[in-house]
Amino acid sequence: MSAPPEWLIVGKILAAFGTRGEVRVLSQTDFPERFEPGARLFVEREPEPFRVEHSRWHKGQAVIKLAEVADRNRAEELRGRYLRVPGDDLAKLSSDQFYVFQIVGLNVVTEDGRELGPVAEVLETGANDVYAVRTERGELLLPAIEEVIRQVDLEGGRLVVHLLPGLLPDEAEEIQ
């Protein structure tokens, strides 16, 4: 199993909000509790953690007041910076959920044992994630759905898949 990264990005400060030091944040986490009062967040390029004093949601974005940010000027200085938590501060997932860093690098193997290559990237789409796999024949895009992904074996470093017709690159040419 891959080790967690040093930092996990949970959001990006978009702008100051109001005059009292609040910031508008684009959430980049599936865990909105990261922005609840009392939470500790590290702001990119700042040596010490910041504490969330209060937060609310406005038009799909988090608006948070960091205790260490007293006014709009300081909030403006933080614009464009990422909010992070230490990599070992992972939120608990259900048994059928995985972090991207756990999937990237797994060796993809078909149900009949044919090795296809490693997962190079996880693409987030509206419907489901898609795993981009580097194969000898080109890039293979696997939808992360139950019908295709049969087993995620973190300990064994592999992803067992069922290939639907047309998924393999150049497969249509072989059939003809």
Secondary structure, DSSP 8 states (H G I E B T S, - for coil): -----SEEEEEEEEEEETTTTEEEEEE--S-GGGGSTT-EEEETT-SS-EEEEEEEEETTEEEEEETT--SHHHHHHTTT-EEEEETT------TT---HHHHTT-EEEETTS-EEEEEEEEEE-SSSEEEEEEETTEEEEEE-STTTEEEEETTTTEEEE---TT-STTHHHHH-
